[in-house]
Amino acid sequence: MVGVLSNKIGRDELKPGDHIYSWRHNYLYAHHGIYVGDGKVIHFTRAAGQEIGTGTALDRFIFSASPSHASDSPCPRCGNQVSAEGVISSCLECFLSGGELYLFQYGVSPALFIAKARGGTCTLAASDPPDHVLHRAEFLLQNGFGVYSLFKNNCEDFAIYCKTGLLIFTNVSVGRSGQATSFLAAATAVVSSPLRFMTNSFPGLAAVGCTVYCLSRFVSDIGVRRDVTKIPVERLVAGCNNLEPENSTHTTIES
């Protein structure tokens, strides 16, 4: 049962079109995908050893979120996906890679969003109907989702687009990923340390830092941003310059 403290669910609760995720490496980050039924998940990944794609020494310590079977003992359902990258389809076991199953929440209240202090677990944006979600996921499985980028275009961005059809158009912002914005919000809270002069106590400093972190996460969520547009998946893949929204009445999410 999904609650305030945990989004963990049982496999018997899964429904086609669900956005699911599984934590990796002691909750350092999560890998996201769309459950499409029949025990299969469509997700966006990089080649083995490059899942987070930082381009730094950190990549040596964090392994790929691709299926974990060795090349000499491939999964009987998925085959050899050790070197798989881009948008791929895997069985649920390979997707989870030994981790627990969690359900990403949509259309949550501002209070619940703030209560979920860790990013990458929910959004204020509403989900589209399952048939729209499945169409986008299947279409992107055949046509790709562009170049993987840790902060601009990652596995969570892929799943959120499949669920909402929303894209962010700006050159100075991260993508839709709650994980990425959570990391940057934490950095913002640290950088804002000069605000410590507003208080002379540790509890006061902690309160200021927490407030900055929460506000940074909130204003970055795709459900309240103004720089988002609903884009049909066919037009997204075509890469047209003048993208038209799927529904002009829902082009922008107002704060």
N, C-alpha and C positions, 0 to 999 in steps of 0.2 A: 504494500500500500504506500503510495507516494505521500509524503508529509513535508513538514517544514524542515526537519533535520535531514531527511534522506529522500532521494528520488528512486531508491532501489525498488525493483519490481520482480515478480516471478515470470518465468517464460510462458506460463499459461495465461498471463495477462496481456501478452503482446498482440497487437493488431496491425495489419498491413497499413503502411503510411506513418507508423510511429517513428519519431526521431529518438534514437537510443544512443547511449554512450557507455564507455567502460573506462575506469581510471587505470592509468599505467604508472609503474614505478613509484609505489607508495604515494599515490595521489598527486604526483608531480604535474601530470597533465592527463587529459582524457581524449580518447579517440571516439569520433562521432560517425553515425551512419543512419540510413533509412531502412527500416525493416519492411520488406516487400512481400512477406508471406512465405510459406513452405520452408521455413527455417533459413531463409536467405536474407542477406543484408547488402545493400549497395552503398559504397563509401568511397571517399576520396583519399588517396594515400600517395606516398612517395616510394621510391625503391628502398630496399632493405637498408637500414642504418641511417636513413635520411628523413624520417618521418617529420621531425620538428623543423629540420632545414634551417638551423640558425647560421650555418656557415662558420661556426666557431668550434673550439675544442669541446664544447658541450655536446656536440653530436656524437662524440666517441663514447659517451656514457649513457646516452639514451637511445635505445634500439627502436627500430621501425615498428609502427602499429600495423604493418602488413601481417598476414597470417604467419604464424610462427613455426610451421612445419619445416623441417630441413628438406633440402632439395632431393635427398636420397630416400625420403619417406614422406611423399606428398599426401595431402589430405585426400581420402577416397572420394569426397564430394566435390572439392574445389580443384584438385590437381595441384601442380607445382606453381605456387604463387609467390615464391620467395623473392623474385625480382619484379613482381607486378607493381605497376605504378599508374597514377591517374585514377579515373573512376573505375572501380572493379566491383564484381559481385562475389561474395564469400558466404560460406555457411556461417550460422550464428556462432558456432564453436570457434572457428578461425577468427572471426571478428572480435570476439571477447578475449581470445588469447589467454585464457585462464582467469580473466577478471570477472567481476560481478556485473550484472545487468542493471542499467539505470535508464529512466525515462525522462527526456528533456520536456519541460513544461512550457506551454504557450498560453498567452492571455492571462498571466498572473496579475494580481493587484500590485500596486506600488509598494505596499507594506510587505507583501510576501517576497517581492523582488529584493528589497533591502535586507530582509531577514535571511535570505540565501546569500550569505556573505561571499561565498566562493563563486566566481563567474563561470559561465559555461554550463549552467544547469537549468536556466529558465529565461524567458523574455516576456515583456509586456505585449509584444506583437501577437496578433491572433493567427492561428493556423488556417490554411485553406482546407477544403474537403479532401479526404484521402485519395480520391481518384485524381485530383490535380497533383497531389504530392507524388503519387506513384508515376504519373505521366512524366513529370519533370525528371525523376530519378532514372527511369528507364531510358528517356531520351538522352540524358547526359551520360549514361552508361555506354551508349552507342557513339556519342559525339564528343565526349570530353568536357572538362570544366576549366580549361585553361591551365596555366602554369601554377604549380603549388607555391604558396608563399606563407610563411609562418604568421605574419601579421595582416596580410591583405587577402589571402585566398587559401584557407586551410580546410580541414575536414569538417569543422563546425560551421564554417561559412557555407560549405556545400549543403549540409543538412538543413540549415536555416533557409537557404534559397529554395530548396525543394519544398519546404513546408509553407513558405510565404510568397515566393516569387519576387521578393524585394531585393533591390541592389542599392548600394550606397555610391553616389557619384560625387567624389571629392578627391583632390590630390593630397590633402593634408590630414587624412584620417585613416584609421584602421578599417578593416572590413566589418562584417557582421559579428565576428567571433566574440563571445562573452569572455572566453579565456584570455584572448589578447587584450581586450579592454580592461580586464581585471588586473593583468600584470602592469599595464600602463597606469592604471588608477593607483596602484600601490606605489609606483615610481613617483607619481604626482604628489602623493601624500608625503613621501620622503623629501622630495624637492621643496615642498612647501614648509620645510622645517623652520624658515624664518618666522613663521606664525607662532613659534614658541614664545616669542616676546610678548604675545598677547596673554600669556598665562605664566605663572611662576610655580606651577605644580605639575608633577608627572601625570596625575589623572587628567588635568586640564589639557596637557599636551597630547595625551592619548585620545581624548575626546575630539580635539581639533583634527588630528590625523585621521581618525575614523570617519569624521564628517566629510573631509575632503575626499577620502576613498569612496565613500558611498555616493556622494554627489557625482564624482567623476564616472563611476559605473553607470549611474542612472541616466545621465545626459547622453551617454554613449550608446545606450540600448537602442536597437533598431525600432522598437515600439514607440519611441518618443522623438526620434530625430526627424528633422525637416528635409534632410538631403537624401531621401530614399525614393525610389521609383519602382513600380511594379512592371517587370519586364517579362514578356512571353519567352519561354525557354528556347523556342525556335529562333527568335530574334537575337537572343543572347548568344547562341552558338554561331549564328551567322556573322556576329560581330559588326552589325550595322552601326554607323556613326550617329544616325538620328533615330534613337530607339523610341518606340511608342509604347505607352503603358497598356497593360491588358484591360484595365478598366479605369477610365479617367476619373471616376468618382473615388478611387482608392489609390491614386497616384502617390500622394504624400501622406505620411503619418504625422498628424499634428500633435504637438506637445500640449 
